[in-house]
Amino acid sequence: MRIDRIEPSRHKKGRILVFLEDGACLKITEQELLDFGLHQDDDLEEEALTKLKDAAGVSNTRAAAADLINKRPMSRRDLERKLQEKGASPAEARYASEWLEAIGALNDAEYAAALARHYSAKGYGPARIKEKLYEKGIPKDLWEDALTDLPENASQIDAYISKKLRGTLPDEKEKRRISNALLRRGYGWGDIKEAWGRFEGA
């Protein structure tokens, strides 16, 4: 397959466009240009063309992965899913994730800790935070470490009850309503019961 022309991309810095005689356009990086020693009018054997396409696929997936991570943090699982939705093969998505992990741009443990802090600040308890970690694709073996430095459940629950009651004494219906809200937020019944004991004993 003959290379019709080679030119830099006008839209992506460092991206090279290789136009083939059949009308196809390969998007590669400067590194592939050097590695394969490509020049206009070169005639690529089928094996060389296949290797170039494979290399281009890896490079394009890496670039897409970097763009996604720069837009917003995400777990490795979600990143690989999004890359595959964009057309990357499972192997390309895995290589891109491993590359980002190697350079420190993708870190599930740090992301898990940030998520835990975020949802704790919104008033969520451990069970609800774990649900969020699961939804975001964080491996279970990282959950406990992510929850380690969060405020104590007691202080979170006490603050919620005080905010809802604003100094008034609740009746049983109000207590049930607040308790159910705390359960939905991911706090355990034992912790909620102890909080009511502290409130009533104050």
Z-matrix of the N, CA and C atoms (Angstrom, degrees):
N
C 1 1.470
C 2 1.534 1 108.93
N 3 1.325 2 115.74 1 123.41
C 4 1.459 3 119.50 2 -177.43
C 5 1.528 4 111.70 3 -83.92
N 6 1.325 5 115.96 4 141.85
C 7 1.464 6 121.69 5 174.59
C 8 1.518 7 108.26 6 -83.30
N 9 1.306 8 115.99 7 117.79
C 10 1.460 9 121.26 8 -178.11
C 11 1.534 10 110.70 9 -74.74
N 12 1.337 11 116.08 10 -47.85
C 13 1.467 12 119.89 11 176.94
C 14 1.528 13 110.34 12 -162.41
N 15 1.318 14 114.42 13 160.47
C 16 1.468 15 121.53 14 178.46
C 17 1.527 16 107.81 15 -130.38
N 18 1.343 17 115.87 16 130.33
C 19 1.469 18 117.83 17 179.38
C 20 1.528 19 109.92 18 -150.60
N 21 1.335 20 115.61 19 152.89
C 22 1.471 21 118.72 20 178.29
C 23 1.530 22 110.59 21 -71.39
N 24 1.309 23 115.37 22 148.07
C 25 1.460 24 120.20 23 176.75
C 26 1.523 25 110.04 24 -68.54
N 27 1.312 26 115.80 25 140.95
C 28 1.468 27 120.04 26 177.40
C 29 1.528 28 111.71 27 -83.26
N 30 1.323 29 116.09 28 -14.02
C 31 1.462 30 119.92 29 -173.65
C 32 1.529 31 113.96 30 -109.24
N 33 1.344 32 117.24 31 -27.38
C 34 1.456 33 120.40 32 -176.78
C 35 1.524 34 109.87 33 -122.60
N 36 1.327 35 115.53 34 119.01
C 37 1.457 36 119.81 35 178.86
C 38 1.532 37 109.85 36 -65.76
N 39 1.333 38 116.26 37 135.85
C 40 1.456 39 120.85 38 179.29
C 41 1.516 40 114.46 39 82.33
N 42 1.327 41 117.49 40 -3.75
C 43 1.463 42 121.93 41 179.75
C 44 1.530 43 109.60 42 -94.09
N 45 1.334 44 116.37 43 134.30
C 46 1.460 45 123.14 44 179.62
C 47 1.524 46 108.88 45 -114.74
N 48 1.317 47 116.12 46 136.26
C 49 1.460 48 121.34 47 178.19
C 50 1.522 49 109.44 48 -104.12
N 51 1.319 50 114.83 49 124.90
C 52 1.465 51 120.77 50 178.78
C 53 1.530 52 107.83 51 -111.90
N 54 1.336 53 116.38 52 112.24
C 55 1.463 54 121.43 53 -178.55
C 56 1.530 55 109.28 54 -95.82
N 57 1.327 56 116.24 55 126.69
C 58 1.460 57 121.82 56 -178.50
C 59 1.525 58 110.11 57 -99.11
N 60 1.312 59 115.27 58 161.34
C 61 1.466 60 119.63 59 -174.79
C 62 1.520 61 113.16 60 -64.69
N 63 1.343 62 117.59 61 -20.36
C 64 1.466 63 119.33 62 178.93
C 65 1.530 64 111.96 63 -85.95
N 66 1.348 65 116.69 64 4.41
C 67 1.458 66 120.87 65 178.71
C 68 1.518 67 114.35 66 95.92
N 69 1.341 68 116.96 67 -8.64
C 70 1.464 69 120.30 68 179.44
C 71 1.523 70 110.15 69 -71.54
N 72 1.321 71 115.37 70 152.08
C 73 1.466 72 120.96 71 177.68
C 74 1.518 73 108.88 72 -127.48
N 75 1.321 74 116.46 73 120.43
C 76 1.460 75 121.14 74 176.98
C 77 1.522 76 109.25 75 -98.11
N 78 1.329 77 116.06 76 131.52
C 79 1.459 78 121.03 77 176.45
C 80 1.522 79 107.85 78 -99.20
N 81 1.324 80 115.62 79 114.84
C 82 1.463 81 120.03 80 -177.62
C 83 1.527 82 108.91 81 -127.64
N 84 1.339 83 115.45 82 175.87
C 85 1.459 84 119.95 83 175.30
C 86 1.531 85 109.16 84 -102.46
N 87 1.319 86 115.02 85 172.47
C 88 1.466 87 119.72 86 178.16
C 89 1.531 88 110.80 87 -62.27
N 90 1.358 89 114.98 88 -29.63
C 91 1.462 90 118.91 89 -179.57
C 92 1.525 91 111.51 90 -64.62
N 93 1.347 92 116.99 91 -43.85
C 94 1.464 93 119.57 92 177.25
C 95 1.528 94 111.38 93 -65.08
N 96 1.325 95 115.65 94 -36.30
C 97 1.471 96 119.68 95 178.36
C 98 1.528 97 109.92 96 -57.90
N 99 1.348 98 115.40 97 -43.10
C 100 1.466 99 120.19 98 179.03
C 101 1.525 100 111.83 99 -73.55
N 102 1.342 101 116.11 100 -44.69
C 103 1.466 102 120.10 101 -176.90
C 104 1.522 103 112.11 102 -60.12
N 105 1.328 104 116.01 103 -38.89
C 106 1.464 105 119.83 104 -176.96
C 107 1.529 106 112.49 105 -94.55
N 108 1.344 107 116.91 106 -6.28
C 109 1.464 108 120.83 107 179.03
C 110 1.509 109 112.71 108 57.19
N 111 1.313 110 116.27 109 47.78
C 112 1.466 111 120.68 110 -173.28
C 113 1.528 112 112.19 111 -80.95
N 114 1.329 113 115.03 112 141.69
C 115 1.465 114 121.94 113 176.33
C 116 1.530 115 108.71 114 -142.40
N 117 1.302 116 114.76 115 155.05
C 118 1.462 117 119.79 116 175.38
C 119 1.530 118 109.80 117 -57.94
N 120 1.314 119 116.44 118 140.20
C 121 1.475 120 125.81 119 179.95
C 122 1.525 121 113.47 120 75.19
N 123 1.350 122 118.09 121 2.70
C 124 1.473 123 118.91 122 172.23
C 125 1.523 124 109.26 123 -62.43
N 126 1.318 125 115.19 124 145.11
C 127 1.466 126 120.44 125 176.82
C 128 1.526 127 107.54 126 -107.01
N 129 1.324 128 116.45 127 110.16
C 130 1.464 129 121.00 128 -175.84
C 131 1.525 130 110.80 129 -87.97
N 132 1.340 131 115.38 130 128.17
C 133 1.460 132 120.10 131 172.43
C 134 1.530 133 108.82 132 -67.64
N 135 1.316 134 117.37 133 160.44
C 136 1.468 135 121.71 134 -176.58
C 137 1.527 136 111.93 135 -58.64
N 138 1.328 137 116.18 136 -40.87
C 139 1.464 138 120.13 137 -179.30
C 140 1.525 139 110.67 138 -65.51
N 141 1.318 140 117.91 139 -43.32
C 142 1.468 141 121.99 140 179.55
C 143 1.523 142 110.87 141 -65.36
N 144 1.346 143 115.55 142 -38.40
C 145 1.462 144 119.87 143 179.48
C 146 1.533 145 110.36 144 -65.90
N 147 1.321 146 116.71 145 -40.49
C 148 1.468 147 120.93 146 178.65
C 149 1.529 148 110.46 147 -62.78
N 150 1.334 149 116.22 148 -43.95
C 151 1.470 150 119.99 149 179.36
C 152 1.525 151 110.90 150 -64.80
N 153 1.330 152 116.71 151 -38.52
C 154 1.458 153 120.54 152 178.84
C 155 1.534 154 110.54 153 -65.45
N 156 1.323 155 116.39 154 -42.21
C 157 1.468 156 119.82 155 178.39
C 158 1.524 157 111.36 156 -63.79
N 159 1.334 158 115.99 157 -40.56
C 160 1.467 159 119.95 158 177.65
C 161 1.523 160 110.73 159 -62.46
N 162 1.332 161 116.03 160 -45.26
C 163 1.469 162 120.58 161 179.61
C 164 1.524 163 110.91 162 -63.69
N 165 1.343 164 115.64 163 -39.59
C 166 1.463 165 120.00 164 178.60
C 167 1.523 166 110.58 165 -64.50
N 168 1.330 167 116.30 166 -38.90
C 169 1.464 168 120.52 167 178.72
C 170 1.514 169 111.86 168 -61.49
N 171 1.317 170 115.91 169 -43.59
C 172 1.470 171 120.70 170 178.78
C 173 1.524 172 110.53 171 -64.06
N 174 1.332 173 116.35 172 -45.60
C 175 1.472 174 120.32 173 -179.03
C 176 1.522 175 111.88 174 -63.82
N 177 1.330 176 116.37 175 -43.12
C 178 1.464 177 120.00 176 -179.97
C 179 1.528 178 111.16 177 -65.10
N 180 1.335 179 115.89 178 -37.50
C 181 1.468 180 119.40 179 178.87
C 182 1.525 181 110.33 180 -68.40
N 183 1.328 182 116.99 181 -39.22
C 184 1.469 183 119.97 182 176.16
C 185 1.530 184 111.14 183 -60.24
N 186 1.327 185 115.56 184 -44.63
C 187 1.464 186 119.95 185 -179.51
C 188 1.530 187 110.71 186 -63.76
N 189 1.328 188 116.54 187 -42.27
C 190 1.462 189 120.57 188 178.63
C 191 1.524 190 110.73 189 -64.53
N 192 1.331 191 116.41 190 -39.65
C 193 1.466 192 120.92 191 179.25
C 194 1.524 193 110.63 192 -63.60
N 195 1.313 194 116.45 193 -44.30
C 196 1.471 195 120.53 194 179.25
C 197 1.527 196 110.73 195 -62.64
N 198 1.330 197 116.87 196 -40.51
C 199 1.471 198 120.97 197 178.33
C 200 1.527 199 110.75 198 -62.27
N 201 1.326 200 116.75 199 -43.61
C 202 1.469 201 120.77 200 -178.79
C 203 1.526 202 111.33 201 -64.10
N 204 1.334 203 116.29 202 -44.71
C 205 1.466 204 120.49 203 -178.68
C 206 1.527 205 111.05 204 -67.66
N 207 1.333 206 116.70 205 -33.62
C 208 1.465 207 119.69 206 177.89
C 209 1.523 208 112.24 207 -67.72
N 210 1.338 209 116.51 208 -29.86
C 211 1.463 210 120.48 209 -179.37
C 212 1.522 211 111.62 210 -73.80
N 213 1.330 212 116.59 211 -42.51
C 214 1.468 213 120.19 212 177.37
C 215 1.526 214 109.44 213 -164.20
N 216 1.347 215 116.37 214 147.67
C 217 1.466 216 119.40 215 178.39
C 218 1.529 217 110.62 216 -64.60
N 219 1.302 218 116.40 217 151.31
C 220 1.462 219 121.11 218 175.29
C 221 1.519 220 109.60 219 -160.01
N 222 1.306 221 115.98 220 167.06
C 223 1.464 222 120.78 221 178.91
C 224 1.526 223 109.89 222 -79.23
N 225 1.309 224 114.51 223 164.36
C 226 1.464 225 119.24 224 177.73
C 227 1.529 226 110.33 225 -61.49
N 228 1.338 227 116.67 226 -40.45
C 229 1.469 228 119.45 227 -179.84
C 230 1.524 229 110.96 228 -59.75
N 231 1.333 230 116.72 229 -48.02
C 232 1.461 231 119.91 230 -178.40
C 233 1.521 232 111.74 231 -66.45
N 234 1.327 233 116.50 232 -36.68
C 235 1.460 234 119.64 233 178.36
C 236 1.524 235 110.35 234 -62.39
N 237 1.332 236 116.97 235 -46.89
C 238 1.462 237 119.94 236 -178.53
C 239 1.529 238 110.76 237 -64.64
N 240 1.327 239 116.72 238 -36.68
C 241 1.471 240 119.59 239 177.19
C 242 1.521 241 111.18 240 -62.76
N 243 1.329 242 116.00 241 -46.08
C 244 1.463 243 119.75 242 -178.50
C 245 1.520 244 111.29 243 -64.86
N 246 1.330 245 116.71 244 -39.22
C 247 1.463 246 120.00 245 178.46
C 248 1.532 247 111.09 246 -62.68
N 249 1.331 248 116.12 247 -40.97
C 250 1.461 249 119.19 248 178.92
C 251 1.524 250 111.13 249 -68.61
N 252 1.349 251 116.68 250 -33.84
C 253 1.468 252 119.28 251 175.16
C 254 1.525 253 110.93 252 -63.07
N 255 1.341 254 116.24 253 -28.14
C 256 1.462 255 120.99 254 179.62
C 257 1.525 256 112.26 255 -86.30
N 258 1.335 257 116.57 256 1.17
C 259 1.459 258 119.74 257 174.98
C 260 1.514 259 116.23 258 109.68
N 261 1.329 260 117.74 259 -1.21
C 262 1.469 261 119.83 260 178.28
C 263 1.525 262 110.19 261 -72.87
N 264 1.310 263 116.19 262 149.76
C 265 1.463 264 119.97 263 174.31
C 266 1.530 265 108.46 264 -77.06
N 267 1.336 266 118.47 265 160.05
C 268 1.466 267 119.82 266 176.87
C 269 1.527 268 112.53 267 -55.05
N 270 1.330 269 116.71 268 -38.46
C 271 1.470 270 120.00 269 -179.99
C 272 1.527 271 110.80 270 -66.68
N 273 1.329 272 117.49 271 -43.53
C 274 1.472 273 120.94 272 178.65
C 275 1.521 274 111.23 273 -62.62
N 276 1.341 275 116.22 274 -41.53
C 277 1.470 276 120.46 275 178.79
C 278 1.519 277 110.49 276 -63.90
N 279 1.335 278 116.25 277 -40.35
C 280 1.473 279 120.23 278 179.23
C 281 1.520 280 110.94 279 -66.25
N 282 1.321 281 117.74 280 -44.17
C 283 1.467 282 120.68 281 178.94
C 284 1.526 283 111.42 282 -61.16
N 285 1.348 284 115.93 283 -41.60
C 286 1.464 285 119.98 284 -179.59
C 287 1.527 286 110.66 285 -64.22
N 288 1.334 287 116.75 286 -41.09
C 289 1.468 288 120.67 287 178.68
C 290 1.525 289 110.93 288 -64.71
N 291 1.322 290 115.90 289 -42.98
C 292 1.470 291 119.97 290 179.34
C 293 1.527 292 110.79 291 -63.30
N 294 1.321 293 116.47 292 -37.42
C 295 1.470 294 120.71 293 178.31
C 296 1.529 295 110.34 294 -65.22
N 297 1.331 296 117.08 295 -45.33
C 298 1.465 297 120.34 296 179.14
C 299 1.525 298 111.45 297 -64.74
N 300 1.315 299 116.69 298 -37.01
C 301 1.475 300 119.64 299 176.32
C 302 1.523 301 110.56 300 -64.93
N 303 1.329 302 115.71 301 -40.81
C 304 1.470 303 119.95 302 -178.53
C 305 1.524 304 112.58 303 -63.49
N 306 1.340 305 117.14 304 -32.86
C 307 1.471 306 119.47 305 -179.79
C 308 1.536 307 111.80 306 -94.73
N 309 1.346 308 116.23 307 3.70
C 310 1.455 309 120.30 308 175.43
C 311 1.512 310 115.95 309 83.50
N 312 1.327 311 117.83 310 10.35
C 313 1.466 312 120.70 311 -178.45
C 314 1.525 313 112.55 312 -87.17
N 315 1.322 314 116.55 313 -15.99
C 316 1.470 315 121.71 314 -179.67
C 317 1.517 316 107.66 315 -129.37
N 318 1.335 317 116.37 316 120.06
C 319 1.465 318 120.44 317 -176.59
C 320 1.526 319 108.59 318 -148.05
N 321 1.324 320 116.47 319 104.63
C 322 1.463 321 120.50 320 -176.80
C 323 1.526 322 112.29 321 -63.18
N 324 1.336 323 117.62 322 -35.46
C 325 1.468 324 120.06 323 -179.11
C 326 1.528 325 111.15 324 -64.98
N 327 1.329 326 116.76 325 -44.96
C 328 1.465 327 120.62 326 178.94
C 329 1.526 328 110.73 327 -66.69
N 330 1.315 329 116.42 328 -39.29
C 331 1.464 330 120.52 329 179.07
C 332 1.528 331 110.34 330 -65.13
N 333 1.341 332 116.42 331 -40.88
C 334 1.467 333 120.71 332 178.76
C 335 1.526 334 110.92 333 -61.73
N 336 1.330 335 116.99 334 -43.81
C 337 1.465 336 121.06 335 179.57
C 338 1.529 337 110.82 336 -63.44
N 339 1.329 338 116.70 337 -40.75
C 340 1.471 339 120.80 338 179.22
C 341 1.529 340 110.79 339 -65.32
N 342 1.336 341 116.74 340 -41.55
C 343 1.461 342 120.56 341 177.51
C 344 1.521 343 111.04 342 -62.71
N 345 1.332 344 115.93 343 -43.92
C 346 1.465 345 120.29 344 -179.43
C 347 1.525 346 110.60 345 -61.05
N 348 1.328 347 117.41 346 -43.87
C 349 1.468 348 120.61 347 178.47
C 350 1.529 349 110.81 348 -63.24
N 351 1.324 350 115.93 349 -41.43
C 352 1.464 351 120.73 350 -178.60
C 353 1.526 352 111.37 351 -61.33
N 354 1.342 353 115.96 352 -49.77
C 355 1.458 354 119.07 353 -176.49
C 356 1.528 355 112.23 354 -75.33
N 357 1.314 356 117.02 355 -27.67
C 358 1.464 357 119.80 356 173.55
C 359 1.522 358 110.17 357 -65.12
N 360 1.330 359 116.47 358 -41.49
C 361 1.465 360 120.78 359 178.73
C 362 1.524 361 111.55 360 -63.99
N 363 1.345 362 116.67 361 -25.28
C 364 1.466 363 120.57 362 176.96
C 365 1.524 364 111.37 363 -82.69
N 366 1.350 365 116.39 364 -0.82
C 367 1.459 366 120.30 365 177.38
C 368 1.513 367 114.93 366 92.97
N 369 1.334 368 118.39 367 16.84
C 370 1.456 369 121.00 368 -179.95
C 371 1.523 370 110.72 369 -86.78
N 372 1.332 371 115.00 370 146.54
C 373 1.457 372 121.47 371 177.69
C 374 1.522 373 112.09 372 -91.35
N 375 1.349 374 116.39 373 178.03
C 376 1.472 375 120.68 374 -174.60
C 377 1.524 376 115.13 375 -55.56
N 378 1.336 377 117.11 376 -43.89
C 379 1.469 378 119.18 377 -177.24
C 380 1.528 379 111.57 378 -64.03
N 381 1.323 380 116.07 379 -41.55
C 382 1.476 381 120.11 380 -179.72
C 383 1.529 382 110.50 381 -69.77
N 384 1.330 383 117.01 382 -37.33
C 385 1.465 384 120.22 383 178.32
C 386 1.530 385 109.76 384 -64.47
N 387 1.324 386 116.88 385 -39.97
C 388 1.471 387 120.06 386 178.29
C 389 1.526 388 110.74 387 -63.51
N 390 1.341 389 116.17 388 -37.61
C 391 1.473 390 118.84 389 175.65
C 392 1.529 391 110.65 390 -59.55
N 393 1.330 392 115.93 391 -41.99
C 394 1.468 393 120.51 392 179.83
C 395 1.533 394 110.87 393 -65.90
N 396 1.324 395 116.58 394 -41.12
C 397 1.468 396 120.35 395 178.27
C 398 1.530 397 110.05 396 -62.11
N 399 1.324 398 116.06 397 -39.74
C 400 1.465 399 120.54 398 177.67
C 401 1.525 400 110.55 399 -63.78
N 402 1.346 401 115.86 400 -46.00
C 403 1.467 402 120.23 401 -179.99
C 404 1.519 403 112.11 402 -59.57
N 405 1.338 404 116.51 403 -34.90
C 406 1.462 405 121.23 404 -177.07
C 407 1.529 406 112.94 405 -85.94
N 408 1.326 407 116.84 406 1.00
C 409 1.464 408 119.64 407 175.75
C 410 1.516 409 115.25 408 81.70
N 411 1.329 410 117.56 409 23.96
C 412 1.464 411 120.66 410 178.48
C 413 1.528 412 109.13 411 -81.25
N 414 1.335 413 119.30 412 127.96
C 415 1.463 414 121.29 413 178.39
C 416 1.529 415 111.54 414 -57.94
N 417 1.341 416 116.53 415 142.46
C 418 1.465 417 121.47 416 -175.56
C 419 1.528 418 113.17 417 -59.76
N 420 1.327 419 116.72 418 -30.74
C 421 1.467 420 118.36 419 -177.29
C 422 1.525 421 112.69 420 -69.33
N 423 1.331 422 117.88 421 -6.29
C 424 1.468 423 121.60 422 178.08
C 425 1.532 424 112.50 423 -101.81
N 426 1.317 425 117.22 424 -7.89
C 427 1.463 426 120.34 425 -173.73
C 428 1.532 427 113.40 426 -63.31
N 429 1.312 428 116.90 427 -49.60
C 430 1.467 429 119.72 428 -174.28
C 431 1.529 430 111.49 429 -63.10
N 432 1.313 431 116.65 430 -42.24
C 433 1.474 432 119.51 431 177.90
C 434 1.526 433 110.80 432 -62.52
N 435 1.324 434 116.40 433 -35.95
C 436 1.467 435 120.10 434 -179.48
C 437 1.522 436 111.37 435 -65.80
N 438 1.336 437 116.71 436 -29.45
C 439 1.466 438 121.41 437 -177.22
C 440 1.527 439 112.95 438 -89.92
N 441 1.335 440 116.93 439 -5.87
C 442 1.465 441 121.19 440 -171.57
C 443 1.521 442 114.27 441 -59.33
N 444 1.301 443 118.59 442 -46.19
C 445 1.470 444 121.62 443 -171.53
C 446 1.526 445 113.86 444 -95.87
N 447 1.317 446 117.54 445 16.73
C 448 1.464 447 119.90 446 -179.46
C 449 1.528 448 110.80 447 -80.91
N 450 1.333 449 117.44 448 158.90
C 451 1.469 450 120.39 449 176.81
C 452 1.527 451 111.09 450 -58.29
N 453 1.326 452 117.22 451 153.73
C 454 1.457 453 121.69 452 177.95
C 455 1.531 454 110.09 453 -61.90
N 456 1.336 455 115.06 454 144.71
C 457 1.467 456 119.43 455 178.14
C 458 1.522 457 111.73 456 -55.88
N 459 1.346 458 116.21 457 -40.24
C 460 1.469 459 120.44 458 -175.90
C 461 1.526 460 111.39 459 -57.44
N 462 1.326 461 116.44 460 -46.26
C 463 1.462 462 119.14 461 -177.80
C 464 1.525 463 111.22 462 -67.49
N 465 1.327 464 117.10 463 -36.47
C 466 1.463 465 121.16 464 178.58
C 467 1.532 466 111.21 465 -65.66
N 468 1.332 467 115.29 466 -44.80
C 469 1.464 468 119.73 467 -178.65
C 470 1.526 469 110.37 468 -67.65
N 471 1.330 470 116.13 469 -44.38
C 472 1.473 471 120.06 470 179.08
C 473 1.526 472 110.58 471 -57.75
N 474 1.331 473 116.48 472 -43.08
C 475 1.463 474 120.58 473 -179.18
C 476 1.526 475 110.55 474 -64.24
N 477 1.335 476 116.79 475 -39.15
C 478 1.469 477 120.13 476 -179.90
C 479 1.530 478 111.01 477 -65.63
N 480 1.337 479 115.63 478 -45.41
C 481 1.471 480 119.35 479 -179.77
C 482 1.524 481 110.60 480 -62.41
N 483 1.322 482 116.60 481 -45.50
C 484 1.476 483 120.24 482 -179.74
C 485 1.524 484 111.17 483 -61.23
N 486 1.318 485 116.09 484 -40.16
C 487 1.463 486 120.38 485 -179.57
C 488 1.531 487 110.88 486 -64.41
N 489 1.324 488 116.47 487 -41.05
C 490 1.461 489 120.33 488 -177.20
C 491 1.528 490 112.18 489 -73.33
N 492 1.320 491 117.14 490 -35.66
C 493 1.468 492 119.67 491 -175.43
C 494 1.530 493 113.12 492 -88.08
N 495 1.312 494 116.62 493 -28.15
C 496 1.467 495 121.50 494 179.11
C 497 1.535 496 112.48 495 49.80
N 498 1.330 497 114.98 496 45.94
C 499 1.461 498 120.32 497 174.91
C 500 1.511 499 115.55 498 85.40
N 501 1.335 500 118.12 499 -3.88
C 502 1.465 501 120.61 500 179.36
C 503 1.524 502 110.65 501 -89.38
N 504 1.326 503 116.97 502 160.52
C 505 1.459 504 121.89 503 177.20
C 506 1.528 505 108.81 504 -94.04
N 507 1.329 506 117.98 505 128.07
C 508 1.465 507 119.99 506 -176.09
C 509 1.525 508 112.65 507 -84.42
N 510 1.332 509 116.57 508 150.74
C 511 1.465 510 119.49 509 168.67
C 512 1.528 511 107.65 510 -89.00
N 513 1.304 512 116.77 511 179.67
C 514 1.469 513 120.07 512 -175.67
C 515 1.535 514 112.16 513 -63.22
N 516 1.326 515 116.30 514 -36.50
C 517 1.465 516 119.58 515 179.07
C 518 1.530 517 110.82 516 -63.71
N 519 1.335 518 115.96 517 -42.43
C 520 1.471 519 119.96 518 179.42
C 521 1.521 520 110.98 519 -66.55
N 522 1.342 521 116.02 520 -39.48
C 523 1.469 522 119.96 521 178.05
C 524 1.526 523 110.97 522 -61.52
N 525 1.340 524 116.63 523 -42.23
C 526 1.466 525 120.32 524 178.76
C 527 1.526 526 110.91 525 -63.76
N 528 1.322 527 114.88 526 -42.91
C 529 1.469 528 119.21 527 -179.50
C 530 1.524 529 110.89 528 -60.72
N 531 1.334 530 116.70 529 -46.36
C 532 1.468 531 120.67 530 -179.64
C 533 1.522 532 110.67 531 -67.64
N 534 1.328 533 116.26 532 -40.66
C 535 1.476 534 119.90 533 179.96
C 536 1.519 535 110.80 534 -62.71
N 537 1.326 536 116.93 535 -42.79
C 538 1.472 537 120.54 536 179.01
C 539 1.529 538 111.23 537 -64.24
N 540 1.331 539 115.89 538 -37.92
C 541 1.466 540 119.47 539 177.78
C 542 1.526 541 110.44 540 -64.02
N 543 1.326 542 116.83 541 -39.92
C 544 1.470 543 120.65 542 178.98
C 545 1.531 544 110.95 543 -67.42
N 546 1.328 545 116.45 544 -38.15
C 547 1.469 546 119.60 545 176.68
C 548 1.530 547 110.35 546 -62.18
N 549 1.336 548 116.18 547 -42.35
C 550 1.473 549 119.64 548 178.63
C 551 1.521 550 111.34 549 -64.80
N 552 1.318 551 116.53 550 -29.17
C 553 1.465 552 120.91 551 179.30
C 554 1.530 553 112.51 552 -78.22
N 555 1.326 554 116.26 553 -6.34
C 556 1.459 555 118.94 554 173.89
C 557 1.518 556 115.93 555 103.17
N 558 1.322 557 117.70 556 14.75
C 559 1.466 558 120.15 557 176.64
C 560 1.525 559 109.89 558 -93.70
N 561 1.333 560 115.83 559 149.12
C 562 1.457 561 121.20 560 -179.59
C 563 1.521 562 111.89 561 -78.90
N 564 1.344 563 114.68 562 151.86
C 565 1.460 564 119.02 563 -178.44
C 566 1.532 565 111.68 564 -61.21
N 567 1.337 566 117.09 565 -37.78
C 568 1.460 567 120.27 566 179.70
C 569 1.526 568 111.83 567 -59.93
N 570 1.328 569 116.60 568 -43.31
C 571 1.467 570 120.63 569 179.04
C 572 1.528 571 111.42 570 -66.75
N 573 1.328 572 115.95 571 -36.97
C 574 1.471 573 120.11 572 179.52
C 575 1.529 574 110.08 573 -66.96
N 576 1.325 575 116.12 574 -43.60
C 577 1.468 576 120.91 575 -179.83
C 578 1.530 577 110.52 576 -61.02
N 579 1.354 578 116.02 577 -43.27
C 580 1.467 579 119.89 578 178.20
C 581 1.530 580 110.96 579 -62.69
N 582 1.313 581 116.73 580 -36.32
C 583 1.474 582 120.50 581 179.45
C 584 1.530 583 110.86 582 -64.50
N 585 1.328 584 116.79 583 -41.04
C 586 1.468 585 119.08 584 177.63
C 587 1.527 586 110.59 585 -64.92
N 588 1.337 587 115.44 586 -35.18
C 589 1.461 588 119.06 587 177.28
C 590 1.518 589 111.83 588 -63.28
N 591 1.357 590 115.02 589 -40.78
C 592 1.467 591 118.82 590 177.65
C 593 1.525 592 110.29 591 -66.61
N 594 1.328 593 116.64 592 -41.16
C 595 1.465 594 120.47 593 -178.03
C 596 1.524 595 110.87 594 -64.32
N 597 1.331 596 116.24 595 -44.72
C 598 1.461 597 119.98 596 -176.68
C 599 1.522 598 111.99 597 -74.55
N 600 1.332 599 115.81 598 -22.42
C 601 1.466 600 119.04 599 -179.87
C 602 1.523 601 112.82 600 -90.04
N 603 1.319 602 115.68 601 -5.73
C 604 1.468 603 119.50 602 -177.55
C 605 1.525 604 111.92 603 -72.34
